[in-house]
Amino acid sequence: MTAEEPVPYLDASLSTDRRVADLLERMTLTEKVAQLTSISPTSISGFDAEGGALIDDDGTFDADLARDVFADGVGHVTRIGGGPSLEPERAAEVTDKIQSILVEETRLGIPAVPHEECLSGYMGPDGTTYPQAIGMASTWDPELVEGMTERIREQLLAIGSAHALSPVLDIARDPRWGRTEETFGEDPQLVAEMASAYVRGLQGDEPSEGISATVKHFAGHGLGEGGKNRPTVHVGERELREVHLYPFEVAVREAGVESLMNAYHDIDGVPCTADRELLTEILREEWDFDGTVVSDYFSVIHLITEHGVAKTNKEAAIQALSAGVDVELPKIDCYDTLVEAVEEGRISGAVINTAVRRVLRQKFEKGLFEEYRTDPDDAAAAFGPDANREYARRMARESVTLLKNDGALPLAQSDSVALVGPKADAPTGQLGDYAYAAHYPDEESNRDIVTVRDAFESRLGDAVTYTEGCTTSGPSTDDIDEAVAVSRDSDVVVACVGARSALALSDDVDARADQPYLPTSGEGADVTDLSLPGVQDELLEAVHETGTPLVVVVISGKPHSITWADDHAAAVVHAWLPGEEGGNGILDVLTGEHNPSGRLPISVSKSVGQLPVYYSRRPNSRDERHVYTDSDPLYSFGHGLSYTDFEYGDFELSDMEVGPAGTITASVTVENTGDRAGHEVVQLYVSEEEPSLVRPVQELVGFERVHLESDESVRVSFDLSVTQLASHDRHMDLVVEPGPFEVRVGRAADAIEAAETVEVVGDRYEVPNTGRSYTTDRSVERD
């Protein structure tokens, strides 16, 4: 674009609001609507490539087609690097060409927002792959997660991205759901704090320096009927607000997240894509969110194809935009009809303007008008086979959770090891469904994935004998005899088992049944059985019969019902989906090079029929049992063992009475009484003793991960605002009720070490809209 004289929207010295207003005034209706759309470079009219593509299978960019496609501008460009699998330097080059066409060759010169996926690292060639989110959550270390997303930010900025479709804030309480692995677990407080750290690291200190994070899926996406992906959700308003909306509220109000994505499902008949109460009244009017709402991929047209609440693309577009969805992703299905809808009087131009302002504001705040060019040299510097590998290894080992240990771990240096199981030498089997190598298994990448076998053979050499034994899907047991033979001749058996994670691309049950390695975790890979898939239990039983001590390592994105392993194995370890350095991280723990420090972010059930087993159920759910099964989980939320011992003592509250708007300090001494250094996660819970409505048996309100040398002790203190004890009354007002609250400290939800009661005195207190505290301030005093 050229201009004979400066115009306000191109003047960086003016306020963002002034620039947005000036640009909006200059735009035609067609140009405005274009800002609410996105273009996929791999297909203009669909993923089947009908109508051409901006980037072909060879990575060639069609500049002439781009000039036609972008003639009126565009809001987002979808996954320029990850979608067509472009190497980082090439992704930077293509992004630069697209932005140059938009800025230099369109009437108004408005750049696009290029977005990518980055749940466990940039989902494109050569991006570092960290543990999947459920593994991140098991570290209980927000600072560690923030450091990870700072590194993800550097790689995304280097290829010209400005926006990322992560993290997931859904609450996972039904592990049949395949997307459990993408979450931070079952507890809203843990999810809120881990997700907020993720957002802070990705976005940076200033919008112009960071990547816009997108919290998703708004809201209640983990509650689908039958543990399935995308079906109807049945949830009361109180539970919706206190559990499922809570992490989003914290991300908006505390972390300042810049984008949000709606969920696919409907809540009691109202699709989230068309839910004005969620997307406007709660999100914007109550929480003052001023960022952009982007649609989950194809969710606008799903108003026709899945929900049946719209008959035409135009009706779907009107419903979604009116509810509060600003940008349709990943391509134009419906929103191009909005021009005609305005001209017909079916939607107000003011509604269009409101959404366009949000999109333009993001572009100005990201500095895209001033710095839209991308340098391939920067991409080359940010990527490479060794980029961030040490951090990925640290993330992996700190996420590994020791569930049981009868003395088999750590492994002795003199041990001969039989390494068996389908997850011991499965590179993509260590990755989550939104990792590049798992999502695109046929594409090449320069990232080496270190498997457990790689790590064992590299460090232990001839002391290790490997055989697979079986696959994750089965049904063949032919190779189990070989696993038995190597187990019989070894000092210890390490069996790596679990589920295969990947996006389930087909909804055709018969077609999926023919896949030889069917995913049982990941988006669309929902299950009815939480046992280890295939014949893996038979493998474990067979090698155990040799009498050789058995160490079971679960490498999976969900908790499995592993009661047999708990009863018979000498040790049980959950490594989740540990990423590209997973093999090294796991072996660091098994050998004792790293003292296991992970803690469960989700409870592990004894069987699928026992569900739900999340720790914060209400008393009538927690106390009742099935005929043959109690209601206790196999392993509780917060559980995790160490190779050392910790003792708790001198727990006290600063006050035994407090006003409803006050603060109390809870302090406890924790001592490492063992003979080696290690991490302990100190967990603070609260139980309301005399509630007017039925409340959870206890709720997590704070936690602190501390590292202690042998014989070292620390004093851990939590400053707990009484507003964190608030709940919604019969009229759905957020209130603190007077009465007794038991404050508990422990090492897990079922391992409370001490408790004291504080009395909230005074009148019932209605918490102001902006007067709530979300996190406890923590301090650690060392002797």
MIGUTI-708936 format. One record per residue (C-alpha): x, y, z; residue number from 1. Coordinates in pm, whole numbers. Layout:
! MIGUTI-708936
X  Y  Z  NUM
...
***
This chain:
! MIGUTI-708936
0  0  0  1
119  353  -72  2
-4  680  71  3
73  1036  -25  4
52  1155  334  5
60  983  672  6
-267  836  791  7
-352  784  1158  8
-376  406  1156  9
-19  382  1026  10
114  613  1297  11
263  396  1573  12
279  694  1809  13
-101  705  1834  14
-305  495  2075  15
-434  157  1961  16
-794  273  1997  17
-727  575  1775  18
-562  361  1510  19
-838  103  1516  20
-1110  367  1484  21
-935  533  1191  22
-880  208  1002  23
-1231  81  1066  24
-1376  401  924  25
-1185  349  599  26
-1294  -12  545  27
-1569  -138  318  28
-1812  -399  447  29
-1637  -665  239  30
-1299  -572  387  31
-1443  -582  736  32
-1590  -928  693  33
-1260  -1050  548  34
-1099  -970  884  35
-1332  -1224  1048  36
-1216  -1506  822  37
-914  -1733  792  38
-739  -1900  502  39
-578  -2242  509  40
-273  -2243  281  41
-316  -2611  201  42
-664  -2570  60  43
-867  -2270  -42  44
-1208  -2436  -43  45
-1144  -2735  178  46
-892  -2985  308  47
-952  -3200  -2  48
-766  -2933  -204  49
-1056  -2861  -437  50
-1010  -2513  -572  51
-634  -2506  -537  52
-385  -2440  -260  53
-150  -2158  -174  54
118  -2414  -88  55
137  -2738  -284  56
275  -3074  -176  57
627  -2966  -273  58
610  -2652  -59  59
578  -2422  -359  60
394  -2098  -286  61
146  -1969  -546  62
183  -1590  -520  63
-67  -1517  -797  64
-338  -1721  -626  65
-250  -1549  -299  66
-306  -1209  -455  67
-657  -1317  -556  68
-737  -1485  -224  69
-612  -1194  -12  70
-745  -913  -229  71
-977  -785  46  72
-747  -888  333  73
-788  -1167  587  74
-801  -1209  962  75
-593  -1524  1020  76
-377  -1754  811  77
-394  -2110  936  78
-78  -2303  1023  79
155  -2182  748  80
440  -2393  882  81
270  -2689  1047  82
-14  -2751  801  83
194  -2808  484  84
493  -2938  685  85
735  -2664  586  86
1082  -2658  732  87
1127  -2354  961  88
1327  -2145  714  89
1073  -2216  441  90
785  -2140  678  91
945  -1804  754  92
990  -1732  381  93
628  -1814  297  94
495  -1616  593  95
702  -1320  477  96
561  -1347  124  97
203  -1366  249  98
245  -1068  481  99
421  -869  209  100
134  -926  -33  101
-119  -823  230  102
68  -512  345  103
213  -393  16  104
-44  -499  -243  105
-389  -464  -85  106
-582  -139  -61  107
-542  -89  313  108
-231  -295  381  109
-361  -493  680  110
-134  -783  785  111
-269  -1123  886  112
-246  -1309  1215  113
-61  -1635  1137  114
-148  -1903  1392  115
-7  -2245  1483  116
-68  -2529  1729  117
178  -2575  2017  118
21  -2787  2290  119
344  -2976  2367  120
570  -2761  2151  121
539  -2611  1804  122
344  -2865  1597  123
557  -2835  1288  124
883  -2972  1147  125
1182  -2940  1379  126
986  -2799  1672  127
1099  -2919  2015  128
847  -3166  2158  129
796  -3154  2533  130
575  -3378  2748  131
205  -3372  2672  132
1  -3142  2900  133
-102  -3413  3147  134
269  -3477  3201  135
338  -3106  3248  136
66  -3103  3513  137
231  -3388  3703  138
532  -3165  3769  139
312  -2934  3979  140
565  -2667  3879  141
416  -2359  3710  142
757  -2194  3672  143
887  -2495  3482  144
590  -2475  3243  145
638  -2101  3199  146
1001  -2161  3104  147
890  -2416  2847  148
644  -2180  2679  149
904  -1905  2671  150
1106  -2141  2453  151
803  -2230  2241  152
744  -1857  2196  153
1094  -1811  2053  154
1037  -2078  1789  155
694  -1948  1690  156
815  -1590  1658  157
1105  -1708  1445  158
870  -1845  1177  159
646  -1537  1185  160
357  -1667  1395  161
161  -1433  1619  162
-104  -1659  1767  163
-118  -2013  1912  164
-415  -2241  1970  165
-306  -2357  2317  166
-341  -2436  2608  167
-633  -2665  2699  168
-816  -2569  3021  169
-1073  -2848  3019  170
-1122  -3039  3344  171
-1056  -3413  3302  172
-1268  -3628  3531  173
-1362  -3907  3292  174
-1044  -4067  3154  175
-1241  -4255  2891  176
-1223  -3923  2706  177
-934  -3934  2461  178
-839  -3572  2512  179
-763  -3630  2881  180
-397  -3621  2778  181
-428  -3261  2655  182
-546  -3133  2993  183
-381  -3035  3320  184
-595  -3286  3509  185
-901  -3304  3728  186
-869  -3008  3965  187
-968  -2651  3871  188
-704  -2488  4093  189
-418  -2694  3953  190
-545  -2641  3598  191
-579  -2266  3654  192
-227  -2222  3789  193
-52  -2444  3535  194
-246  -2291  3245  195
-180  -1936  3363  196
192  -2011  3370  197
164  -2151  3018  198
-7  -1830  2904  199
248  -1602  3071  200
542  -1776  2909  201
384  -1774  2564  202
262  -1415  2569  203
562  -1253  2737  204
560  -922  2918  205
428  -716  2626  206
183  -811  2349  207
428  -699  2081  208
694  -936  2217  209
484  -1249  2248  210
245  -1499  2096  211
-126  -1468  2172  212
-225  -1775  2373  213
-569  -1928  2314  214
-741  -2096  2609  215
-980  -2370  2508  216
-1236  -2526  2492  217
-1494  -2289  2636  218
-1654  -2455  2822  219
-1701  -2794  2988  220
-1554  -2986  2697  221
-1436  -3271  2919  222
-1790  -3351  3035  223
-1929  -3516  2722  224
-2180  -3799  2759  225
-2011  -4136  2786  226
-1663  -3985  2799  227
-1689  -3910  2427  228
-1559  -3615  2230  229
-1807  -3342  2133  230
-2143  -3480  2253  231
-2400  -3304  2469  232
-2291  -3190  2815  233
-2524  -3199  3113  234
-2403  -2978  3396  235
-2562  -2750  3652  236
-2477  -2381  3651  237
-2309  -2401  3993  238
-2073  -2680  3890  239
-2013  -2516  3554  240
-1902  -2193  3719  241
-1709  -2332  4015  242
-1526  -2608  3831  243
-1525  -2572  3455  244
-1533  -2195  3407  245
-1296  -2124  3694  246
-964  -2188  3510  247
-1081  -1970  3221  248
-1175  -1692  3460  249
-828  -1707  3616  250
-662  -1707  3272  251
-861  -1400  3170  252
-842  -1199  3490  253
-503  -1301  3627  254
-293  -1409  3326  255
-443  -1164  3075  256
-491  -1423  2803  257
-539  -1265  2460  258
-760  -1524  2288  259
-1020  -1788  2365  260
-1170  -2073  2163  261
-1523  -2205  2195  262
-1600  -2573  2250  263
-1767  -2804  1999  264
-2047  -2946  2213  265
-2379  -2817  2337  266
-2470  -2758  2700  267
-2827  -2862  2765  268
-2912  -2805  2400  269
-2724  -2478  2340  270
-2413  -2520  2120  271
-2116  -2336  2270  272
-2048  -2186  1928  273
-2382  -2006  1948  274
-2399  -1948  2324  275
-2419  -1574  2385  276
-2443  -1622  2761  277
-2103  -1793  2763  278
-1920  -1595  2495  279
-2053  -1248  2568  280
-2240  -1216  2897  281
-1998  -1416  3113  282
-1675  -1382  2919  283
-1694  -1015  2823  284
-1951  -848  3046  285
-1862  -1024  3373  286
-1490  -1091  3321  287
-1408  -791  3098  288
-1228  -1004  2839  289
-1122  -780  2551  290
-935  -1028  2332  291
-1051  -1229  2032  292
-1270  -1538  2031  293
-1175  -1780  1756  294
-1387  -2076  1655  295
-1267  -2428  1704  296
-1197  -2571  1363  297
-1521  -2613  1166  298
-1739  -2549  1471  299
-1937  -2279  1291  300
-2048  -2511  1012  301
-2111  -2777  1278  302
-2413  -2570  1375  303
-2555  -2720  1055  304
-2385  -3057  1025  305
-2376  -3169  1389  306
-2622  -2964  1589  307
-2888  -2897  1326  308
-2974  -2555  1471  309
-2895  -2375  1144  310
-3009  -2464  795  311
-2768  -2256  590  312
-2413  -2128  614  313
-2550  -1779  653  314
-2767  -1878  948  315
-2469  -2048  1111  316
-2253  -1739  1062  317
-2518  -1509  1208  318
-2563  -1732  1514  319
-2191  -1765  1584  320
-2099  -1401  1534  321
-2400  -1280  1733  322
-2297  -1508  2020  323
-1944  -1368  2021  324
-1723  -1576  1790  325
-1502  -1318  1618  326
-1304  -1528  1370  327
-1398  -1845  1185  328
-1121  -2107  1172  329
-955  -2279  994  330
-1096  -2161  663  331
-1393  -1982  516  332
-1706  -2194  539  333
-1970  -1954  663  334
-1844  -1607  750  335
-1815  -1484  390  336
-2198  -1481  387  337
-2200  -1203  649  338
-2174  -934  382  339
-2504  -1045  236  340
-2653  -1092  583  341
-2584  -726  667  342
-2719  -608  333  343
-3036  -810  395  344
-3073  -662  742  345
-3037  -999  914  346
-2745  -883  1129  347
-2637  -536  1227  348
-2328  -373  1086  349
-2251  -274  1444  350
-2203  -641  1533  351
-1956  -675  1247  352
-1770  -362  1360  353
-1741  -489  1718  354
-1573  -811  1608  355
-1350  -637  1355  356
-1227  -393  1622  357
-1107  -687  1831  358
-920  -841  1540  359
-759  -510  1443  360
-667  -433  1803  361
-476  -762  1824  362
-288  -683  1503  363
-189  -338  1624  364
-91  -461  1970  365
119  -742  1824  366
309  -478  1625  367
227  -647  1295  368
181  -319  1111  369
538  -218  1202  370
715  -559  1206  371
543  -790  962  372
859  -917  787  373
1010  -1255  879  374
1377  -1349  843  375
1460  -1713  758  376
1794  -1670  935  377
1607  -1618  1261  378
1420  -1944  1202  379
1743  -2130  1138  380
1886  -1999  1464  381
1580  -2094  1673  382
1554  -2452  1547  383
1790  -2743  1506  384
1829  -3096  1638  385
1964  -2984  1975  386
1745  -2679  2037  387
1598  -2695  2390  388
1676  -3066  2431  389
1807  -3026  2784  390
1491  -2844  2887  391
1279  -3114  2725  392
1471  -3374  2924  393
1421  -3181  3246  394
1047  -3157  3176  395
1031  -3531  3106  396
1210  -3649  3419  397
1025  -3410  3649  398
692  -3533  3515  399
763  -3901  3582  400
553  -4018  3878  401
645  -4312  4100  402
321  -4479  4209  403
451  -4789  4390  404
795  -4910  4497  405
874  -5222  4698  406
1246  -5157  4677  407
1308  -5247  4313  408
1393  -4885  4233  409
1630  -4723  4184  410
1795  -4983  3964  411
2136  -5105  4076  412
2425  -5042  3836  413
2508  -5412  3836  414
2160  -5522  3734  415
2103  -5701  3406  416
1779  -5566  3266  417
1515  -5727  3047  418
1349  -5439  2866  419
1013  -5545  2723  420
685  -5397  2611  421
546  -5212  2309  422
624  -4865  2447  423
996  -4932  2511  424
1102  -4861  2154  425
816  -4658  2006  426
934  -4303  1918  427
594  -4156  1833  428
445  -4359  2117  429
606  -4109  2356  430
422  -3814  2200  431
77  -3667  2243  432
-178  -3630  1966  433
-86  -3265  1901  434
286  -3335  1862  435
408  -3302  1506  436
563  -3648  1467  437
251  -3818  1606  438
9  -3603  1407  439
205  -3643  1083  440
384  -3978  1118  441
472  -3996  746  442
656  -3662  744  443
1025  -3618  817  444
1163  -3412  1103  445
1512  -3340  1226  446
1411  -3406  1586  447
1550  -3727  1728  448
1311  -3895  1971  449
1502  -4075  2244  450
1313  -4390  2339  451
1351  -4589  2658  452
1545  -4851  2461  453
1777  -4583  2321  454
1848  -4451  2669  455
1900  -4794  2826  456
2133  -4918  2554  457
2328  -4594  2545  458
2395  -4593  2918  459
2378  -4957  3025  460
2502  -5126  2707  461
2522  -5505  2718  462
2342  -5515  3053  463
2016  -5462  2862  464
1829  -5717  2652  465
1528  -5587  2460  466
1227  -5756  2306  467
889  -5604  2232  468
670  -5891  2348  469
348  -5756  2197  470
197  -5448  2033  471
-22  -5188  2198  472
-326  -5312  2005  473
-269  -5687  1996  474
-415  -5941  1956  475
-111  -6159  1888  476
67  -6320  2185  477
328  -6495  1971  478
622  -6286  2096  479
542  -6308  2466  480
746  -6629  2499  481
1057  -6440  2388  482
991  -6174  2652  483
958  -6449  2912  484
1290  -6598  2809  485
1486  -6274  2840  486
1311  -6195  3168  487
1408  -6528  3320  488
1776  -6459  3252  489
1779  -6104  3395  490
1797  -5943  3739  491
1500  -5714  3676  492
1229  -5668  3413  493
1133  -5319  3300  494
805  -5342  3108  495
700  -5032  2914  496
328  -5044  2842  497
49  -4800  2766  498
-177  -4660  2499  499
-99  -4525  2155  500
-189  -4160  2112  501
-287  -3999  1785  502
-570  -3809  1625  503
-844  -4052  1527  504
-908  -3923  1176  505
-1203  -4141  1083  506
-1544  -4154  1244  507
-1620  -4475  1051  508
-1616  -4749  1315  509
-1550  -5027  1063  510
-1264  -4834  899  511
-1108  -4759  1234  512
-1135  -5120  1343  513
-915  -5221  1049  514
-628  -4997  1159  515
-344  -5218  1288  516
-235  -4971  1557  517
-558  -4812  1663  518
-510  -4506  1886  519
-681  -4530  2222  520
-583  -4183  2341  521
-605  -3845  2172  522
-873  -3640  2001  523
-1158  -3861  1887  524
-996  -4171  2043  525
-1243  -4228  2325  526
-1270  -4567  2496  527
-1503  -4776  2710  528
-1226  -4969  2887  529
-942  -4827  3096  530
-739  -5148  3099  531
-412  -5157  2911  532
-516  -5212  2548  533
-439  -5529  2355  534
-264  -5815  2533  535
-30  -5604  2745  536
-173  -5740  3071  537
-96  -6092  2947  538
261  -5981  2877  539
296  -5846  3231  540
153  -6160  3388  541
378  -6387  3182  542
705  -6209  3267  543
601  -6182  3632  544
565  -6560  3652  545
940  -6591  3593  546
996  -6462  3946  547
1218  -6178  3825  548
1125  -5846  3992  549
896  -5651  3762  550
900  -5272  3714  551
601  -5147  3515  552
642  -4815  3331  553
316  -4677  3194  554
370  -4448  2894  555
25  -4316  2814  556
-179  -3998  2807  557
-437  -4124  3052  558
-459  -4316  3381  559
-529  -4684  3327  560
-690  -4931  3563  561
-373  -5118  3658  562
-487  -5309  3966  563
-296  -5622  3860  564
28  -5425  3833  565
-36  -5263  4171  566
-90  -5605  4328  567
201  -5788  4165  568
469  -5554  4029  569
764  -5454  4245  570
733  -5095  4120  571
489  -4894  3910  572
585  -4572  3733  573
365  -4341  3525  574
563  -4148  3266  575
264  -4005  3074  576
366  -3899  2721  577
713  -3761  2796  578
813  -3610  2462  579
1129  -3633  2256  580
1358  -3675  2558  581
1124  -3918  2730  582
1362  -4213  2722  583
1634  -4019  2900  584
1389  -3868  3146  585
1246  -4208  3238  586
1588  -4366  3281  587
1705  -4070  3492  588
1431  -4166  3738  589
1470  -4544  3720  590
1842  -4524  3794  591
1805  -4262  4066  592
1997  -3994  3878  593
1680  -3792  3938  594
1472  -3858  4246  595
1112  -3907  4123  596
916  -3588  4182  597
595  -3614  3979  598
256  -3608  4150  599
-72  -3725  4001  600
-285  -3447  3850  601
-571  -3694  3811  602
-693  -3987  4020  603
-640  -4342  3894  604
-947  -4564  3914  605
-956  -4936  3990  606
-1193  -4999  3700  607
-1391  -4804  3444  608
-1714  -4897  3621  609
-1594  -4726  3937  610
-1592  -4380  3776  611
-1605  -4106  3887  612
-1320  -4115  4141  613
-1195  -3755  4137  614
-1099  -3649  4488  615
-1331  -3349  4530  616
-1663  -3526  4493  617
-1946  -3432  4724  618
-1991  -3649  5035  619
-2288  -3845  4908  620
-2088  -3943  4598  621
-1761  -3996  4781  622
-1904  -4217  5056  623
-2139  -4442  4861  624
-2000  -4756  4699  625
-2087  -5012  4435  626
-2169  -5365  4548  627
-1825  -5509  4482  628
-1611  -5194  4468  629
-1552  -4915  4713  630
-1525  -4553  4607  631
-1153  -4509  4674  632
-928  -4466  4371  633
-633  -4695  4317  634
-405  -4390  4342  635
-535  -4054  4455  636
-493  -3707  4314  637
-162  -3563  4434  638
-4  -3903  4498  639
359  -3963  4411  640
648  -4138  4586  641
1014  -4048  4628  642
1339  -4230  4699  643
1365  -4028  5019  644
1127  -3957  5309  645
959  -3634  5416  646
804  -3552  5750  647
549  -3277  5824  648
522  -3093  6154  649
427  -2773  6340  650
126  -2694  6124  651
-44  -2375  6236  652
-280  -2101  6124  653
-205  -1735  6189  654
-563  -1684  6316  655
-837  -1911  6439  656
-1102  -1653  6350  657
-1110  -1435  6039  658
-1351  -1201  5868  659
-1506  -1294  5532  660
-1278  -1055  5342  661
-966  -1133  5544  662
-654  -1345  5496  663
-500  -1621  5705  664
-155  -1774  5679  665
-115  -2150  5699  666
239  -2269  5775  667
399  -2610  5802  668
750  -2745  5848  669
865  -3010  5602  670
1186  -3206  5662  671
1375  -3445  5436  672
1457  -3729  5674  673
1604  -3956  5410  674
1955  -3995  5275  675
1920  -3821  4940  676
1791  -3489  4803  677
1445  -3474  4655  678
1133  -3274  4577  679
815  -3266  4784  680
488  -3108  4672  681
314  -2955  4975  682
-62  -2943  4912  683
-315  -2722  5091  684
-681  -2825  5099  685
-993  -2673  5255  686
-1320  -2836  5362  687
-1629  -2632  5453  688
-1769  -2794  5768  689
-2123  -2652  5788  690
-2224  -2547  5435  691
-2574  -2439  5344  692
-2546  -2633  5018  693
-2367  -2961  4954  694
-1998  -2891  4898  695
-1700  -3103  4788  696
-1538  -3306  5064  697
-1226  -3094  5016  698
-1076  -2863  4757  699
-718  -2777  4665  700
-645  -2409  4732  701
-267  -2399  4707  702
52  -2599  4654  703
425  -2550  4663  704
695  -2771  4515  705
1012  -2760  4725  706
1354  -2918  4687  707
1527  -3034  5005  708
1869  -3178  5064  709
1904  -3471  5303  710
1824  -3361  5661  711
1714  -3017  5540  712
1388  -2864  5662  713
1184  -2571  5535  714
890  -2369  5658  715
626  -2341  5386  716
361  -2071  5426  717
43  -2004  5229  718
-140  -1671  5249  719
-500  -1778  5196  720
-758  -1514  5112  721
-1096  -1604  5254  722
-1249  -1511  4918  723
-1091  -1833  4788  724
-1345  -2013  5007  725
-1637  -1851  4828  726
-1910  -2054  4659  727
-2234  -1985  4478  728
-2548  -1973  4689  729
-2904  -2066  4595  730
-2937  -1746  4393  731
-2601  -1804  4219  732
-2439  -1515  4403  733
-2071  -1573  4487  734
-2054  -1554  4867  735
-1839  -1640  5166  736
-2058  -1792  5434  737
-1967  -1762  5801  738
-1882  -2085  5977  739
-1599  -2335  6029  740
-1357  -2434  5755  741
-1099  -2706  5807  742
-763  -2621  5653  743
-559  -2929  5571  744
-201  -2985  5459  745
-67  -3305  5310  746
128  -3489  5047  747
-185  -3601  4851  748
-561  -3570  4869  749
-573  -3899  5061  750
-258  -3833  5264  751
-343  -3538  5488  752
-69  -3481  5746  753
-230  -3213  5964  754
-544  -3001  5990  755
-672  -2697  6180  756
-1011  -2527  6185  757
-1063  -2158  6120  758
-1393  -1986  6195  759
-1513  -1731  5943  760
-1699  -1474  6153  761
-1932  -1192  6068  762
-2210  -1165  5814  763
-2251  -1346  5487  764
-2022  -1168  5242  765
-2109  -1126  4875  766
-1782  -1114  4682  767
-1762  -820  4439  768
-1715  -897  4070  769
-1350  -795  4084  770
-1288  -871  4451  771
-1194  -1239  4438  772
-850  -1388  4492  773
-755  -1688  4282  774
-416  -1803  4408  775
-236  -1816  4739  776
89  -1631  4783  777
352  -1882  4890  778
683  -1847  5068  779
954  -2093  5166  780
1185  -2019  5460  781
1495  -2236  5487  782
1680  -2307  5807  783
***
